[in-house]
Amino acid sequence: MTAPGPAASDVLAALRREEHSRLLATLASRFGDLDLAEDAAQDALEAAIETWPRTGVPDSPLAWLTTTATRKAIDRLRREKALTERLARLRVEEDRRTSAPLVRAVVEPDEIPDDRLELFFACCHPTLKTDEQVALILRYLGGLTTMEIAHAFLLPVTTVQQRLVRAKKRLRVTRIPIRTPGPEDLPARLPAVLAVIYLIFTEGYAATTGDGHLRGDLTTEAIRLARIVHRLVPGQPEATGLLALLLLTEARAPARVDDEGLPVPLREQDRDRWDRLLADEGLGLAMEAAAGGPGPYSVQASIAAVHAESRDVESTDWAQIVVLYDLLLALVPGPVVRMARAVAVGRRDGPETGLQQLDALAGEAELERHHPFHEARATTLEELGRGDEARRAWARAHQLTENASEREYLVRRWWDA
């Protein structure tokens, strides 16, 4: 153990940010009850707050919390009338999980995913609606806050809170067991799991809050999970497309912030700094996914591939990108896709047309709350020499942003407009 002192609070703060979701995943997998896992995890954290400043931080803080939380969960079960039944069910589930791990039939033992990914699939029970599945996993197993989930869905925070409450209530009322599904259940649950991985990556790609623009911990974890899923379902175009999309996007990371940590938009990035190994791997996977037919992730991977193959913004095949966005709109119509298509049309046909396309979307409530929409308008207005309007658009984007590096970037763009 380390010496007692302030280090305990620092370790606990880091655990809350980085490992709380893993602790919940382990407990929920062990006990099959998300509410019990939450309560036990909170009990363990409170015990650590009381104990570690006196005794020092354990050599393995997460292991200490897991052991303590497990004991706390059993203590809670002892206070229930149905203790014997619950413990018996727990033992049966443990035996079943040990004897038949997830997708043993389709992957080699060393490729079996970890408990966290197993629980992603387990929480995608068909009794829950897809949006409930995704929100539940992101909040309690993916490590995202309610605000970050709201940002991902372009929804008010209160709406996401209500969605989480409904999902947890449905779990309680229907007594849905959180157990690892068999291989036959994977296809039906795959879309929600892919959506979770995609949204975890998206939050890491452009952090909603905090000081830094990027969160490498989230993008790295999302790519790791995407690789496992890709091995789980070989030949599945959307799993391949998602991995391709994440790799092609992550390849730009070295050029996406400047020396001060401020965002660098795509048009200004030094493409010589892009990670060519990741890009080449992503390009190969994007071609493989496209051969399997169009799907939301495979089409997005194709769009990212066009960017990866272009030397700069001017030489990008914007006509092809517009066609791909048209295809994507037919698959998953939504405000962000419409916004991205409008930007692409502006690149193809000129800023005046681009502004007309963006202004046609101005009445959509989701985009009004979405700061990249106002950034896109501001950039287009600058290209047209309409500085006063551009400054108003930069100011609106700044109002909607909680991330410190993004706010500083937007202030500078407002000043320079």
N, C-alpha and C positions, 0 to 999 in steps of 0.2 A: 504493500500500500504506500501511496505517497503521503507526505506529511500533512496533518490537518491544516486547514486555512482557507483562504479565498479561492484556491484552485477548485474546490468542490463546487462552488456556484458556477464557475466557468465551464466545468465538465458537464454539469446538469443542463446549462443553457445549450451547449453543443448537442447533447443527447436529445433535447427537445426538438431541435431543428433537424437533426440528421438521422436519428435512430428510433424516434418514437414510433414511426410507422412500422419499422421492423419488429419492435417489441409487440405492437398490437397484432401484427401478422402471426407471430409465433404463438401468442396467447389465443387468438381466435382459432388458429389451426388446431391447437391443443384441446381447447374446450368447446369449440363449435358454437360459440356464443359471443357476438360482437359486443353486446352491452356488458357482459361479464368481463370481457377482455379490457374494455375501456376502464371500467371501475377498478379492476385489479392493477392496471398500468398506473392509474392515478394514485392508488394506494402505495405502490412501490416508489413512485417519484416523491411522494410526501415522506415516506420512510427515509429515502436518501437525503432529502433536504434536512431532516432531523439528525441523521446519523453521520453522514460524511464529514461535516465540518469538525466533528469530534474525533472520528476514527481515521480520517483520511480517505482519499478516493481509492476504491479497489483497483487492482491491476487490470481487471476486465469489467468496467462499469456496466456494460450491457448484460453480461452474464449475471452479475449481481442483481440487476433489476429484474431480469427474467426469472431467476430463482425466487426472489422475493415476491414478485407478482404472482407466480404460480402458487406459492403458499397462501397469499392473500385471496386468490380465487377459490382455493379449496376451503379456506375459512368461511368465505361467503356461501359456498355450497353447503357447508355443514349447518348453516342457519336456515336452510330451506327444508321444507317437509319432504320434497322429492329427492333428497340427497342420494339415496340408494339407487333410484332409477337413473339419475343423472350420471353417477359414477360408473354404473354398469354400461350405460350407453357410451360413455367416454372411453371405457376400456375396449368395447367392441370396435369403436371407430379407430382407436389407436392400432388395434390388431389389423384392421382392414387396410389402414394406410401403410403399415409396415409391410404387409404381404402383397399389396397391389398398388404401388406408387403410380403417380400420374403418368399416363402414356407409356408404360413399360413396353407395351406391345409395338410401339412405333419408333422408339428411339433406344439407343444403347444406354446402359446404366450410367456411364459417365456424362451423358447428355441430359439426364433428368433435371428439370428445372428446380430451382430452390423453393423454399416454403412460401416466399413472398409471391412468386408467380402462380404457384398452385392455388394460393388463396384468391388471387385475381380471378381465376377461373371459377373457384368455388363460390364467390360472391355474385357471379353472373347467373343466379338461379332464375329460371324462366318465370317464376311468380313475380319477380320484380320487373318493373318497366326498364327499358334500356337506359333512359336518362337517369333513373334512380340507381341502377347498377354502376354506371360510370361515376356519378357524383359520390356515391358511397365509397367506392374504391379509391378515388382520388383523395378524398378527405381523410379516410382512416388508414389506408394502406399505402397510398402514393405520396403522402407527406405534404400535400398542398393545403393551404388555408382556404377558408370559405371565400375570401376575397379573390384569391387566385383562381378558384374554380369559377366564380362569377365572371371574372375577366375572360376566361377561356370560352365560356358559353355566351358571352355578351349579354349577361342577365344582371339584374339588380341583386345585391347580396341577399336581401330578404327572400327573394324567390329561391335562391339556392338553399338557404336555411330551411325553408319550408319543404323543399324537395328531400333534403336529408332527413328531416323529421318524419316525413311520410314513409321513406324507405325503411328507417329503423322501426317505425311502428308496424309496418307490414311484416318485418322479420319477427317481431315479438308476437303479433296476433296469429300469424300463420305457423309460427314455430318452425320456420325454415331451417333445416340443419345446414350449417356451413361445413360442407365436406368436399373432399377432392372428387371431381367428376371423373367418370371413366372415359376412355378414348372415344366412345360413341357419342359423348356429349360435347366434345370439343368444337365441332363445326358450328353448332348453334350458338355457342358462347364466344367464339372467336371474334366476331365484330366488336363486341363491347370491350374485350381485352385489348384489341388493337387500338381502339379509340382512347383507352386509358393511357397506353404507352405513348401514343401520339401527343396527347395533351400534357403528359409529364415532360416530354421533350420540348413542347412549345413553351412551357413556362421557363424551362432552362434556357431556351433560345433567346427569350426577351423577358426578363424577370419583371413581375408586376410591381413588386416593392423591393426595398433594400437599397444598398448603395451601388452594387455592380449591375451592369447591363446583362451580363451572362451568368448563368449558374451551371458550371461544368459538372457539378455533382449530379444534377438532374439529367442533363443530356447524356452523360456517360452511362448512367443507370438505364435510361430509356433504350439506348443502343444495345446495351447488354441484354436486356429483356427481349428486344426485337430479334436479336440473333438467336436466342433460345427458341422463341416462337417459330422463327424461320426453320430451325432444325426440327421442331415438333411436327410441322405440317409441310414437309417438302413438296414443292410444286404448287403450293397454294399462292395464286397470283397476288392477292392483297397482302399477305404476310411478306412476300418478297418485295412488293411495292413499297410497303412501309419501311422496311429496312433500307431499301435504296434511297427513299426520300430522306431518311434521317442521316444517312452517310453523306449524301450530296450536300445537305444543308450544313452538317457539322464540318464539312471540308472547308467552308468559308470562315469558320470561327477565328483563325489567326488574323484575319483582316477585318473583322467586324467591330473592333474597338481600336481607338488610337492610343497613343502613349499615355494619355490621361485617363484612359478607361471609358471614354465617351463613345457612343455609337457612331459607326461609319456606315452610311447607307450604301446599298448595293452599287449604285452608279459611281461611287467614289472609291470603292475598294481597290486595293492593289491586288490584282488577281494572281500575281506571281507568288503571293504569300498563301494562297489557298493550298490545302493539303492534297496533293495530287494522288497519293496512294488511296486515301479515302474516296476521292472523286472517281478514280478509275474503278474501284470496287463498286461504288454506287452506280456508275454508268452501266457496268455489266449486269447488275441486278435489275436496273430499270428496263433494259432491253428484254431480259427474261420475263419480267412482270408484264410488260406490254404485249408480249407474245401470247400471254394467257387471257387476253381480253381486257376491255376497259373496266376499271374500278376506281373508286375515289383516290386510293393511295397510289395505284399504278399510274394514273393520269397525273397526279401531282409530282410523282417521281419523274415522269416524262418532261414536265415543265422545268423541274430543277435540272434535268439533264441538258436541256437546251441552254440554260444559263451556264452550266459547267463547261460546255463545249465552245462558248463564245469568249473572244478575247476582251471585249468591252461591251458597254451598253449599246453603243451605236451599231455594232456589227451583229447584235443579237437578232435572231429570226423572230421578230415580234408577231409577224403574221401567223407563224406556226403556234406561238404561245396563245394568241387569241383563239385559234381553232381548238386548242386543248382546253382553254377555259370554257368555251362553249360546250364541249363534251362534259367537263366537270359540272357545269351548271345543270345539265340534264340529269346527272347522277345525284348530286347533292346541292340543290338550289339553296342558297343562303346569302346573307348580306356581305360576308367577307369575300366570298367568291365573286359576287357581282362587283365589289370594289376593286378587287385585283384585276378582273377583266377590264374594267374601265381604265385603269392605269395602263394596261397593256395596249388597249385601243389608242390611248393617247400617245404611246411610244410609236405605234404603227402609223397613225394618221396625223399626228401633230398635237401640240398642247391645247389648242383651241377646242378641238374635238374631245380631247381627254377631259377638259374642264366641263364641257357639256355633259359628258357621260357621268362624271362625278356629281355634278349638281343635280342630275336627275335622281340621284340616290339620297339627296340631302334630307328628305323627309322621313327616312327610316330611323326609328328610335334606336335600334341597336348600333347603327353607325354613328349616330349623334353622340353616343357615349364612348365611341371607339377612337382613341386618339390617333391611330395610324390613318384613319380616314381624313382627319383634319390636316395631318402632315402631308398626305398626298395632294390635297387641295392647295396647301401652302406652296409646295414645290412647283406645282403646275402654274399657279398664279405668278410666282417669281419668274418662271420661264417666259410668261407673257408680259413681264414688265409692270405688273400691277402690285406695286410694293405695299401700299396701304392695306389692301385686301389680304395680301400674303401675311402681313404682320398680325392681322386679326385671326387668321387661321392658325398661325403658330401659337398665338396666345391661347386660343381655345384648346389646342392640343396640350399645351402646358397645364391648363386647368384640370385636365382629365388624367394626368399622369402622376403616379405615386412613387415611381422609381427615381432615385436621386440623380443617377447619371443621365437618364433620359430627360429629366427636368433641366439639368444644366445644358445639355445639348440643345433643347428647344429654346431656352433663353438666348443662347448664342445665335441660333438661326433667326429668332425674332429681331435681335439687335442688328444683324447683318442684312436683313431683308430691305 
